[in-house]
C-alpha cells in the first residue's frame, strides 16, 4: 500500500518531464544562441531568418521567458537564455551521441548467421577471413545446425538454408543456382588409367551420399544403362564426401556451391561434363522486420557477391 503513492508520483513526474517544447524550436534557439545571430542560425539550419526568429519567439511564449535582447542591432542572449542554453545543448549533444551509437550498432556489432554444417564447412568458413578484413566492425558468429532457426526465439540475424525458397513471411534471396556433377582429385584425370569418359568412372571407387540412388541417376543421364554403382562407401555428410574426393579416395557427386571452393583452388576437378539439374539450392533467409538493418544488408550483399564470383570463376575452368 505504501508504494502506490510513490508509483503515482513517479508517473506524474515522468509526464511533467515529457512536456517538451518542439524540437525545431530548441534547435533554432541553440543555433541562434551559439552564433549570436538569427541569420547565421538560418544558414546553418537551411531555413529562412524569419523562420528562426519565429521559432525562437514561439519558444519564448511557451516558456514565458525572454531568451534574447536586441541591443544596437546585435542579438544578446539573456541570463535566463544562457542558463537554458546549457540545458538544451547538453540534451541535443546526448541525442546526437545516442543516435550515432545506435547507427553504429546497426552497421556493426554482433551478427549471428545460422547455416547447415555442410555449408559452413565447405563454403562459409573458407571465406571468413575475407569478410573480417572487409568489415572489421562486424563481429560474425556462425551457428552450424540442421534445424531451421526460430528467429523469434533464437538470437539469429540471418540464415542460409537449402531448399526451394518457400519460406513464407520471410525475406528470401537465392544465393546461387546448382547442378550435381562428378568431382575427383586431379590425379584421376592424368596418367594411363585416367578418367576420360563417364564409363571410366566405374573403374574408381564411388563415394555415395546417404544412398546409391544419385549415382544411378547420373549414369542414366550419361547414357550408361544399368551401371553397377554398388561399390564404394556411403557417407551421411556432403562435406565428408567432398573431402574424401579431395583426398583421392574416390569419385563423388557434388553440388555446385559445396564443391566451388575446392574446384576453384584446384583441389578438385570435373572429369567429365555431365550434370544433373537440381530444383533446390541455397537461399538467404531473414525476418522482414530486420532485413534492412545495415549490418544484415552488408552480410547478405557480401554472400551474393561471393556466390556470383564463384559462378564467374567456375565458368572459366576446363575439365
N, C-alpha and C positions, 0 to 999 in steps of 0.2 A: 504493500500500500504506500509505503514511503517513496518508492521510486517513481510513482505516477506523476507527481508534480514536476520532478526533475526531467522526466521524459517530455512532458508538455512544455516546460520552459526551454529545453534544448530545441524542440521543434520550432517554437516561436522565434528563437534566436536565429536559427537557420533561415527561416522565412524572411526575417528582417535583413539578414546579410545578403540575401538574394535580390533585394530591391536595388538593382544596379542601374546606373544611367546607361543610355545607349552607348555601345562600344565605339561607334563612329564619332560621337561627341567627345569621348575620352581621348581617342586618337588625335582629334583636331586640337584639343586643349594641350596635350602633351607636346605635339609638334610645334604649336604656336609658342608655348612657354619656353621650349628648348631653343628656338630660333629667334624669339622675341619679335616675331613678325608673322602677321596673317598671310602675307604674300608668299614668303619663303615656305611657310607651312603648306600653303595651297600647292606650290610647285612640288613639294616632297610627296604629297598625298595624291597628286594628279587630279585635283579638283579646282574650282574657282576660289578666288579670295573671298567672294561673298558667301560661298558655302561654308568655308572655315569660320567666318565671322558669325554666321547663323548658328552653326553647331555649338560654338562657344557660348553664345548668348542663350541658347536653349539649355545648355548645361548649367549656366548661372541661375536660370529660372528654376530648374529642378532642385538645385542645391540651396537656393535662397542666399547665395553668397556671391559677391563681386570678385572675380578672379583676375581681372586686368583693369588697369587705368591707362588712359591715353594722355601722355604728358609731352608737350612740344612735338607733336606728330610722331612720338615714339610709343611703342607698346610696352607698358611696365606691369609686371606681374605683382599682384598684391601679396601681403604676408600670408593671408589665407590661401591664396593660389599657390604660393611656394610650398606651404605645408602639404596641400593636396597633391601637388606635382610629385612629391616624393612617394606618396602612396600609389598614385597612378603609374608612375614609371616603374616601381617595383612590381606592381601587378602585371603590367604589359611585358616586362622582362621575364617574369615567371611563365607567362603564357607562351612567349617565344621559345624559351628553353624547353618547356614541356612539349611543345609542338615539334621542335627539332628532334627531341629524343624519340617521340612517337614515330616520326617519319623514318628515323634511322633504324628503329626496331623493326619496322615493316620492311625495310630494304636489307636488313642484316639480321644477325642473331641466329638462333637455333632453327634449323629446317629439318624436319623428320620425314624421310621418304620410306615407304613400305614397298618391297618388291619380293618376288619369289626368290628362293635360294639360287636357282639356276641363273636367273637374270643378274642377280647381284654378283655371282661368282664369275660369269663369263662375259658380262657386258659392263656393268657399272664399276666394279672395283678397279678394273684396269684404267679407268678414266678419272678416278677421284683426284689424282694429283693435278690434272689439267684444270679441273673445276676449282680446286682450292687456290691455285695460282691466279686464276682469272677473277675469282670472287672471294678474296680473303675475309671479307666481313660476314660471310655466311658460314655458320657452324653446322655442317651437314651431318646428320645422324641417319644411318641406314639400318632398317629393321627388315631382315630377311625371313619371311614366313610364308606358309602356303595358304593360311586363312585370309579371306577377304576382309580388309580392315573396316572397322566400325568408326567412321570419322567422328561421330557424336560422342563416343565413349573413350576413344584412344587418342593419345597426343600425337597424331599423324597429320601432316600437312598435305601430302601428295602421295599417290601410289602409282606403280607401274604394274599392270596386270595383263595376262594373256587371255584372250577371248575374242568375242565377236563385236565388242564395242557396245553391247546392250547394258548400260548401267544407267537406268532411268533416274532422273533427278540430280545427276552429277554433270560437271563439265568434263567432257571426254575429248581427247585428241589422239588420233592414230599416230603411233611412233614410226612405224615402217610397214612395208609390205614384205611378205615372207614366202619362201619356197622351201621345199625339202629336197636335199640333194646329197650325193655321196661325197665324203671327205676322207682324206687319209694323210699319212705322213708323206713328205716329198720323196722319201726313199722308195716308195711304192711305184713311182712313175719314172724310175730310171733303171738302167740295167737290162739284162736279157729277159728277165721274167716280170717286166714292168706291166702295169695296167695300161692298156691302150684302147680297150673297148669294154662295154658293160660286161660281156661274158667273162672277161679276165678277173673281175672282182670275186667271182666264185672260187678262185684259187687262193684267196686270202681269208683269214677269219672275219666273220661278220659280227659286228657289235650291234646288239639289239637294245632298244629302249622299251621296257615293260613286257613286250611280247615280240613275236617274229612277223607280225602282220604287215608292218611298214615295208620291210624288205620285199615281201611278196608283191605288194602293190607296185613298188619301184621297178622290180624286174619286169612286171607286166607292162609298165609304161615304156620300158626299154626294149620291148619286143621279145623278151626271153620267157617262153611259156614253161610252166612247171619247174621253175628253178628250185634247186634244193637249198633252202635257207635254214635248215635245221641245225647248222653248226654255228659255234660262236657263243660267247657269254651274253646273258640278259642282265642289264643294269636298270636301276629304277630312278636314276637322275641323269638328265641330259648333260649336265656339267661333267659328270664322271665319264659319260660316253665320249664326249669330245676330248677330254684329257687322255683317255685311253687311245684314241686315234692319234693324237699328237705324239704319244709315246711309242707309236708304231705297233700297237697290239692288235690292230685290225682296221677294217674299213667301217665307218659309221655313216648313218643318215643324220644330217643335222639341219636345223632351221637356220635361216639366213642370219638373224640377229645374234644368236648364240655363237655361231661359227665365225662371224665377221672379224673379230679381233685377231684370231689365230690365222685366218686366211690372209688378211692384210699384212700381217707381220711375218708371213712365210712359214709358219709352223704347220699349217695345213694347206692342202691343195684340193681342187676338184678334179679327180682323174678323168671323168667323162662328163659331157654336157647333157645330162638327163636330170630332170627335176619334176617334182610334183607340186602343183599349185595348192596353196593352203588357204582356207577360208578364215582362219583365226590368226591373229597376230598380237603384238604388244600395244597396249593403249595407256595413255597417261590419264589418270582419273583423279579428280579433286572436287570438293564441295563447291557449288556455285557461289555460295556466300563469301568464300575466301579466295576464289580463283584469280582475282585481280590484285591481290596483295603483291607488292613489288618483288619480294624475295621468291614468291611462288611463281610469278611470271618469269623471273630470271631463270629459275631452275627448269621450268617447262621449255622455255626457248632454247636453253643450252642442250637439253635432251634432244630436241628436234634437230638442232644444228649438228650434233654429233651423229645422229642417225642418218641425216642427209649426206654428211661427209663419208660415212661408211658406204652408202649406196654409190656415191661417185667413185670411190676407190675400188669397190668390188667390180664395177664395170670395166675397169682397166686391166683386171687380172686375166691372164690367159692360162687356160688349163695346160 
